[in-house]
Amino acid sequence: MTDPVALLQKLIRIDSANGHELAVAKVLQAEFEAAGIPTKLIPYKDDRVNLVAELNQGDQVLGFTGHQDVVSPGDESAWTYPPFSGKIVNNVMYGRGTDDMKSGLAAMTLALIALKQAGFKHHIRFMATVGEEFGAMGARQLTEQGYADDLAGLIVGEPTDKLLQYAHGGTVNYEIDSEGVSVHSSRPEKGVNAIDGLVAFAEREPTAFDQAPDDPDLGVFRHSITVINGGDQVNTIPAHAYLRGNLRPTPAANIDLVVDLLKQLVERANQATSAKLTLKVLHRFLPVHSDKNGHLVTTANQAIAAVTGTPAQLAVAYGGTDASEFIRSDNHFDVIVYGPGDNHFSHQIDEHVDLDSYTTAIKTYQEMAKRFFA
């Protein structure tokens, strides 16, 4: 079998920031094909390609999934080591994607190959997706093509810092466009300042979701304004401005409820300003919630205990995963999130992963598959 560290380093040296997943898919495909595991490349567009590998066949299918894209490294000069070098220091590998989540992808790949070589007979479907970091279009495409319709369970290999996550929040990304009337700033009364419209929205936003209920597992509903942009010249009243925000729906504060509250907020802001505000909902991702006493969570934690010596703490997360798209299937199945690394290092300068965490995950994924089907 391929050296695990060499495989991960090869993946990290591929710049798949917000695209270019084809090169990642080809590396993983070569590993699977060399082991006799059939694969399929499913193009999204250009050089963005999903990869599906099928270990065996059977009516009951366990899914393994992760995403091939990474976020931009930002200012590369701020990194201690080049972000696409895969530099190893004291058994820690540095680079964009080491934590989120090429170590999880590589660990799942090598786990399937090890199971194949050990004569494992059950059906596992590995799905490596494009675009999870902005839009989850790969998971959506695979779901629409039926790849989740026969799953009995799904393991997402995102970094979890040794926690076993059985639930995570959803996501609603939105944009508010504000239209005004541009005039010279010496005559502001003759125009309509588009920024005033955004201010009217932002002033009301902190309390607009107060009636959204707390969730028993995921807690309070979270919301934030994250981008604001308006005006391009200091002596001109701006006719256009926009902001973007993010909502984190839960099973209790579901998507329909919070989007309705968002629409009400826009209406109130429109009544308070001469600018015209328009809402665009950019993305909607469902919250994920599985039975923490169910078969998948229970057998997965038994596997973790068998490999590491102690069961994992059950937890919830507020960041989303591709699972939000996969669970749109009419087929119901439980989901867990468990992977090498610590998600506190995701998207950060000097992102890194402890290589012991990575190699342990390879064994843990194998044990999870065995116990799930046992």
N, C-alpha and C positions, 0 to 999 in steps of 0.2 A: 504493500500500500504506500502511496505517496507520503513523504515526510510532512506531517501536519504543519510545522512551522514554515517550511518552504512553500506550501500551498497558500497559506495565509499571506505570506510576504508577496507572493506573485499577485494576489488579488489587490493588496494595498497599493501596489505599484501601478495599478490601472486607475487613471483619473476618471471616475464615473460620477463626478459632481453634477447633479441635476441632469443626467443624461449619459449617453455612451455606454449603456449596459451590455451591448452586444459583446464587447471584449470580455467582460466578466462571465457572461453566459457561455462563451466558447471555452474558457478555461474549465468551468465546472462540467460542461458537456464532455470534454475530453476525459476527465476523470471518471465519469459515469460510464462512458462507452468503453473505456479500457477495462472496466470491471464487469462488462457484460450487462449493464443496466440500460435499457432503452430510454431515449430522450426525445423530446420534441421542442423545437424552437418556435415560439409563437410571436411573430412580429407585432409591435405596436405601431411604430413608424420610424423611418430613417434607421438609425443604429440603436434603436430602443427595442429590445427583444426580451420577452419572458422565456423562461426555461421550465419545462415540466419533465420530471423523471419518474418512471413507474417501476418500483421494486415489486415484482410478482403481480398476481391478479387475485381478486376475491371480492365477495359482496361487501365485506366490511373493510373500510379504507381509513387508515390513519394519515392525516395530512401533516407534513412538515413544510413550513414556509418562512421566507425571509426576503428582504429587498436588496437589490443590487446597486441602487444609486446611493450616493452620499451627498451631504451638503457641501457647499463651497468651503474651502479652507480659509477664506478671508485673506488677511495680510500674511503671506507666506514668510515674510521676514521676521514675523513675531514668533514663529515656531522655533523651538530649540533644535529640532531636526526637521529636514524637509518633509512636508505633509504626505508626500507619496513615495517615501523612501522605505518604509517598513523597518526603520532602524531598531535594533534590539539592544537594550541596555539593562543589565541586571534582571534578565528573564522577563522584561517588559517590552512589548513591541509598540512603537509610536507611529502614528500616521492617521490620516483622515479615513475613517471607516473601520479602524481596528476595533472600536467599541460598538459603533452603530453602522452596519452590523455585519461586516464581512467575516468576523470571527464566528458569529452564529451560523452564517451560511456555510462556511468551510466545515464547521463542526458537524452540521447536519449531513453534508455531503459525505464526509468520511465515515460517519455513523452508518449511513445506508450501505456504503461499500463494505464495511466490516460485517454488517448483518448478512449481506449477500454472500460473502466469503465463508461465513459461519453456517450457511444453509438455512437461514431464516425463511419461512414459507409464507408469511402473511403479506398483505398488500399495503404498501406505504407509497404515498404520492408526495413527491418533493416539488414545490413550486417556488421558483425564484422570480421575483416581480420587478417591473420597472416603476419608477415614479412615486414611490411611497412617500418621499419627503415633500412632494407637492402635488396632491391630487389623487394618489393611489390608483392611477389609471390602469396599471397592470393588474392589480387584484380585481378591479372592476371588470376588466376584459375577460379574465379567466372565469370569474363568476358568471358572467353573461354567456360564456361558452360551456357552462355546465360542470366545471371542475370541482365545484363544492357540492354538487347535488347528491353525491353518494358518500360524503365524509361522515364517519362516525365520531370523529374528534379531530381537533386541529391544534398543533403546537407551533407557536410563533417564537422564533429564536432571537428576539430582541434582548438587549442586555438588561438584567434584572437585579444585579448585585446580590445574588444567592437567594433572592425571594422568589416564591412561586405565586404568580399573579393570576387570579381567576376572574378579574373584572377590570375594565378601564373605561374612561369617559369617551364620549363621542366628540365630534368637532363640527362646528358651523363657522365657516369663514365668510365674512360679508364685506361689502363695500358700500359706503354712502357717498353718492355724488351730489355736490352742491352747485347749483347754477345761480349766478347773479347777473349784474349788468356792470360792465367795465366803464369807468370814467377816470379822468385825471384826479389824483388824490387831493388836489386843491378844491374840488367840488364833490366831496363824497356824498352829499345829499342828493345828487343827481343820479347816482348809481345804486347798485345793490351789492354789498360785499359778500361774496360766496363764503368767505371764512366765517362770517357771522353765523351762517347756517350751521356750520360744523361746531361752532362754539355752543349754539343752542342745543345741539345733540349731545355734545360731550358733557355739558353741565347736568343733564338729566340722566345720563347713562349710569352713574354709580348706584342709583336707587331704582332703576327701571325694572329690575328683575327681583325685587324683594319678595314678591309672592311666589317665586319659583321654589318648590319644596325641597328640603334636604333629602338625600337618598340614604337609606339604611347602611349601605356599604361605601358608596363613593362620596358621601357627605354633601357639603354645600355646593351649589351651582356656581361655577367660575366663569367670569367674563372679563374681557379686556379690550381696550382700544390700543392697537399696536402700530398703526401707520397713520400719519397725517401729512397732507401735502396741499399747498395752496399759494397762488401768486408767483409771479416771476420777475416783477420789477417794483422797486420800493416806492415809486411815485405814481403807481397805477392801482386803482381799486380792482381786485381780481374778480373776474367773471366765472372762474371755475376753481373748484377745490374738491378734494376727496379725502376720506379717511377709510381705514380698514380696521376690522376688529375680529375677535375670535370668541366664540361661545363654546363651553364644554358641557354639553348635555349629558344627563344621566338617565337611568331608567325612570326615576321619579320626575325629574325635570327634563322631559323628553323633547325631541327636536320640534315637534309641532307646537308644543307649549312655548318654548323659548323663542322660536321664530315669530310666533304671534305677538309675544311681548315686545320683540324687536320692532315689528311693524307698528305697534301702538306708540312706541317711543319716537319713531320717525314722524308719525302724524302729529304728536304733541310738539315736536321741534318745529315742524312746518308751520304750526299755528303761532309760534313765537317769533318767527323771523320772516323777512321779505324774500329771502333766498328760497329756492325750491330744492328740497332734498328728495333723492330717489334711492331706494334700496335695491341692491343686487346681492343675492345669496350666491356665493362663489362655489362653495363645497358643503356637502352634508354627509357626515360620517356617523353611523349609529354607535351608541354606547354598547359595550360588550359585557355580558354578565353570565357567568356559568355557575352551575351548582357546585359549591365548594365541598360538598360531601358526595359528589357524583363520582362515577367510575374514572373519568379522565384525571381529575384532580387527585383522587385517592391513589390510583396506581402510579401516577407521575411522582407523587411525593414518596411513595414506597421505593421507587427507583432512585430518587435523590438520596434517600437514607441509605440504601444499599451501597451506593457508590461513594458517598462522602462521609458516611458514618452518623449522620444526623438528618432528620427531616427538615425541609425548608419552612420558614415562616410564610403563612398565607398572607397575601397582600393585594391591594388594588392600586391602580395607577391612574394618572390623570392625562398622560399623553396617549395619543391614539396609535393604532397599528393597522396593517392591511386587513386584520380580522373584521373591521367595521364594514368592509366591502364583502368579504366572503360570507358573512352571516346574512346578507340580503337574499341568499338562496332560500327557496321554499323548504329546503331540507333543514331540520333543526339538529344542531350538534354543539357540544361544549368546546370551549377554547381555553387554552392556557398560554401564558407568556412566560418563557423561561430561557435564559441564554447567558453565555459568558460575558463578563465585563460588568461595568457599573454605569448605569445610564446617566449618572451625574457628570460623566466625562463626555457624553455625546454632544456633538456640535461645538466642542470647546477647542481652543488653542491647545496643542500638545495632547490631543486625544490619544488614548493608549489602552492596551489590554494586558493583563497579567497572563502570561502564557500557560501557567498552571490552570487557571480558570478555563482557558480555551481547551486544553487537552482533556481536562476532566469532563467538560461538556460533551465531548465525543463519546465517552463511555456512558455518560448519563442518558443521552438520547437513545443509545442502543438499549439500555435497560428499560427506559420508558416504553419503547416499542414492544419489548418482550412481555412486560407486565400488563400492558394494555390488552394484548391479545390473549394472555393467559387467563 
